[in-house]
Amino acid sequence: MHEQFITDKAGQKISVILPIAEYEELLEDLEDLAAVAECKNEPTISLDEVIKKLKANDLL
């Protein structure tokens, strides 16, 4: 990460500057984490069941 910091008169970091690409990547990561958190309590499906469903729909 190529961040730069803005400091106050006491030298305390108060802000950060990131390249746009890195900022956008962080936003995507946050969106992904939010999506995972939303699915946290949903029931899981075994790999075998997923494969069966994909084969039944001619997707595998």
GROMACS elastic network, one bead per residue, 0.5 to 0.9 nm:
[ bonds ]
;  ai    aj funct       b0    kb
    1    18     6  0.80252   500
    1    19     6  0.87532   500
    1    22     6  0.72059   500
    2    17     6  0.85670   500
    2    18     6  0.64563   500
    2    19     6  0.70556   500
    2    22     6  0.81349   500
    3    16     6  0.64888   500
    3    17     6  0.55764   500
    3    19     6  0.73576   500
    4    15     6  0.84855   500
    4    16     6  0.56192   500
    4    18     6  0.66349   500
    5    13     6  0.61731   500
    5    14     6  0.73744   500
    5    15     6  0.57352   500
    5    17     6  0.60942   500
    5    18     6  0.89533   500
    6    11     6  0.87315   500
    6    12     6  0.83264   500
    6    13     6  0.58260   500
    6    14     6  0.58537   500
    6    15     6  0.50221   500
    6    16     6  0.60268   500
    6    17     6  0.76530   500
    7    10     6  0.75124   500
    7    11     6  0.51631   500
    7    12     6  0.51197   500
    7    14     6  0.53715   500
    7    15     6  0.69644   500
    7    16     6  0.89473   500
    8    11     6  0.52669   500
    8    12     6  0.54758   500
    8    13     6  0.66179   500
    8    14     6  0.65397   500
    9    12     6  0.74685   500
   10    13     6  0.89563   500
   11    14     6  0.89019   500
   13    16     6  0.78187   500
   18    21     6  0.81582   500
   18    22     6  0.63835   500
   18    23     6  0.60314   500
   19    22     6  0.54362   500
   19    23     6  0.63110   500
   19    24     6  0.87651   500
   20    24     6  0.60712   500
   20    25     6  0.85082   500
   21    24     6  0.52033   500
   21    25     6  0.61642   500
   21    26     6  0.86907   500
   22    25     6  0.50166   500
   22    26     6  0.62239   500
   22    27     6  0.86881   500
   23    26     6  0.51368   500
   23    27     6  0.63232   500
   23    28     6  0.87716   500
   24    27     6  0.50186   500
   24    28     6  0.62629   500
   24    29     6  0.86447   500
   25    28     6  0.50922   500
   25    29     6  0.62298   500
   25    30     6  0.86865   500
   26    29     6  0.50009   500
   26    30     6  0.62156   500
   26    31     6  0.86654   500
   27    30     6  0.50515   500
   27    31     6  0.62431   500
   27    32     6  0.86424   500
   28    31     6  0.50517   500
   28    32     6  0.61732   500
   28    33     6  0.86237   500
   29    32     6  0.50369   500
   29    33     6  0.61686   500
   29    34     6  0.85889   500
   30    33     6  0.50617   500
   30    34     6  0.61195   500
   30    35     6  0.86144   500
   31    34     6  0.50662   500
   31    35     6  0.62342   500
   31    36     6  0.86984   500
   32    35     6  0.51099   500
   32    36     6  0.62742   500
   32    37     6  0.86464   500
   33    36     6  0.50652   500
   33    37     6  0.61142   500
   33    38     6  0.86360   500
   34    37     6  0.50311   500
   34    38     6  0.62413   500
   34    39     6  0.88211   500
   35    38     6  0.51535   500
   35    39     6  0.65226   500
   35    40     6  0.88092   500
   36    39     6  0.52046   500
   36    40     6  0.62132   500
   37    40     6  0.50651   500
   37    41     6  0.82933   500
   38    41     6  0.74835   500
   38    42     6  0.83386   500
   39    42     6  0.53122   500
   39    43     6  0.85775   500
   40    43     6  0.84734   500
   41    44     6  0.88464   500
   45    48     6  0.82512   500
   45    49     6  0.63090   500
   45    50     6  0.67462   500
   46    49     6  0.52163   500
   46    50     6  0.64277   500
   46    51     6  0.87657   500
   47    50     6  0.50548   500
   47    51     6  0.61890   500
   47    52     6  0.86062   500
   48    51     6  0.51328   500
   48    52     6  0.61889   500
   48    53     6  0.87032   500
   49    52     6  0.50445   500
   49    53     6  0.62056   500
   49    54     6  0.86053   500
   50    53     6  0.51657   500
   50    54     6  0.61490   500
   50    55     6  0.85799   500
   51    54     6  0.50999   500
   51    55     6  0.60884   500
   51    56     6  0.84844   500
   51    60     6  0.75018   500
   52    55     6  0.51686   500
   52    56     6  0.60446   500
   52    57     6  0.86643   500
   52    60     6  0.89269   500
   53    56     6  0.50062   500
   53    57     6  0.62770   500
   53    58     6  0.86416   500
   53    59     6  0.84709   500
   53    60     6  0.89450   500
   54    57     6  0.52176   500
   54    58     6  0.61783   500
   54    60     6  0.54090   500
   55    59     6  0.57630   500
   56    59     6  0.76256   500
   56    60     6  0.83624   500
   57    60     6  0.78339   500
